[in-house]
Amino acid sequence: MAAETFPGEEFEARMSALRASAGRELPALAEWLDDYGVAALFVRTGAESSPPVTAVLHTYDGSSRFTLRTLSVDDFLADIELDPEMAFGDYRAIAASGGEWETGPWSSPDIPPLTVPVRTLLAEVDALLSPSTTAAAPTPDGAQHAERLAGLLAELCASYPTDDGGAVASVEIQHQTGARHRVEVQAGQLEWLASLINNELATCENAHADGNQMCAHCAGTGEVGQGR
């Protein structure tokens, strides 16, 4: 078991390096385990036995530092005192009934509130508990990405209403498998989405060799706020 502590200023650089070297990132499981201090989680595939888990943990000591630990799947589950059978029984029942989200109540106080779609969470849990001996193949045709995009959009709209009345439209993401994900949006949220896409187009154009290399989202300041 290895541990290393690094300052928060290095967080994004460390995450980029881990994505490139440590294996598959499990964002939904890390988000779900945030109550346990897990900031990021990676699993290396291709090992003979349980592959090492790389967990990036909040230190919560007021120093804005993170601890990076590498350990086995069994040690990781024991470290956060998680019983997979107990913790995921409720979630599998929700998924089997067609549900996508759940906030409680729970059969065990050790189960934190679910913050991601059930099927996305279970896919990552299965990948962690039953790792493949080969590199994981991407979800066919991006079905998981379609579900995640809809989930993030729903979270944005629910968390940050624009106070301009009720929903005026719905954004639907329909995957070629037939899965549909619909999100109700307010007028102001439609404006956000249009601005986001427009800024991303401008950012891509600016990234060309003959561009000005400026991020259109922050106008090159790296800041958020009024006018950004």
N, C-alpha and C positions, 0 to 999 in steps of 0.2 A: 504494500500500500504506500503510495507516494503522495506527498502534499507539498504545495508551493503556494506562497502568498504573493499577490502582485497588486499594485495600486489601480484604482478605478480608471485612471487616465489611460491605462493600457488595455482596457476591456475590449474595445472593438478590434484592435490589432490582434489580441490573443484569440478572439473568436474567429477571425479570418484564418489564422494559422491552424486552429483546431479543425475548422471545416475542411481544410485542405489535407490535413494529415491524420486526424484522429478517427475518421470514419463518418458515419451518418449522424446528423444532428437530429434530436428528437424534441422539436420545439413545443409540441402539445403537452408531452409528458413533463417537460421542464416547467411550463406555465402552470400545469396542474399541481406540481410539487412546490410551487413558490412559497407556500406556507411553511415548508421545511427548509427554506433558505436556498433552494436550487435556482440558480440564475440561468444555467445552460447545461445541456446534457448531450453527450456524444457516445455512440457505441461503435466499436471497431469490429467489422465483420471479417470472416475468413479464418477464424481461429478454430483449433481442433475442439476446444471445450468452450465454456462460457467466455465470451470475449470481454476484454477490459472495458469498463465504463469510465469515461472521463466526466467528472461532475465539477462544475464551477459554482461555488457556494458564496453567498453573502456572508461576511464576517459579523455584521451587525454590532461592531464595536465602536462606531462613530468615526472610523478612519477612512471610510469609502474605499475599502480594500476587498479583494476577493481571494478565496482559497481554491486552488485547483487540485483535485484529488483524482487518482487513478486506482480503481479497484475492480474486483470481480462483480458480476451481477448479483450473486448471493450476498456478498459483503455490502454492496450498495443497498439492497433491500433491507438487510439487517440494520444497517447504519441509520436508516430513516424509520426503523421499526414498522415496516410495512408488510402486512400479510397479503400477498397477491389474491388468494382465494377470497378472503374477507373483503378486501378493498374493491374488487372488480365484479363481485357478484351482482350488486345493484346496477352497475353500469351495463353489464351484459343483458340484464333483464330489460333495461330501458331501450337498448339497441334492438333487441329481439321484438319489442313491441312497436318498433318504428319510430321511437322518439329520438331526437337529435340533441336536446339540451336538457339539463336537469340542475336544480339548485338545492335539492333536499326535500324533506328531512332524510337523515341517514340512519341506517341500521347500526352504525358504529360511529362514535365520536371521532375516531381516527381518520375518517374519510373527509378530506377537505372539499369545499364546494367545487363543482365542475365548472371550468371556465372556457372549455373548448367543446366542439361537437363530439358526441359520444363515439361515433364510428372512427373519427380521427384519433381520439385518445386510445381506443382499443387496438387499432392497427399498430400504434407505437408500442403499446404494452406487449402485444404479441411478438413484435420484433425484438423487444428487450428480453422477454422470458424464453422465447424459442428462437434464438438467433440462427440465421442461415450460415452455412459454411462457405457460401460464396457471397459476393457483393450483392446487396439488395437491388432488385430491379425496380425501376420507377413504376408508380401506379399507371396502368394502361391509360393512355390518352389524357392524362392529367386530371382524372376524376377527383383525386384528393385535393388538388390545387383549386379546383372549382368550388369544392365544399368549403375549403379554408377561406377563399376569397369572399364567399357569401357570408361566412361567419364573422370575418373581420369587418365587413361593411355593416352587418347588423349590429355589431358591438359599437362601431362608430356612431351610427344613427341613434342607438338607444342611449349611449353615454353622453352625447353632445347634441341635444335638440337645438334647433336654430330659432325657436320662439316665434315662428311665423305661421302658426296654425298647424293643423294636422297634416297627415301625409297627402300629397297631391299626385304621387306617381309611385310605381313600383319598379324596381330593377330586378330582372329575372336572369339568372345564369342557368342555362339549360345545357347539360352535357349530352354528348351524342349517345350515351347509354340510356338516356331517357330521364335521368335524375334532374329535378328542377329545384332551384334554390331562389326563393323570391324574398326581397327585402323592401319594405315600405319606406319611402323617403319623403322628407319635407322639401319645399321649394328651395330653401337655403342650402340643404344638403345636396340637391341636384347641382346647384351652383358650385359647391365645393368640388364635386366630382368632375365637372366640366373644367374647372380651373386646374385641378390636379393633372388631368390628361393633357391639357394645353401646356402646362409647365413641363411635363415630362417630354413632350414632343420638342419643346424648345431646348431642354437640357440635352437631349440626344443630338440635336442639330449643333449645339454649341460644343459638343464633345468631338466633332469632326476635326480633322487636321487644320482646316481653315476656319474653325470656330473660335470663339473667345474663351472657351474652357470654363464658362461660368454656369453655376447651378441656377436654373431659373426658379426653383422653388424658394430659395432663400436670397436670391439676387446676389449671390457670391459672399454673403455675410456670415453664413453658417449659423444664423440666429432664427428664432421663431418669434412671432408676435404680429403686431399691427402692420398690415401692408405686405406680409410675407406670403 
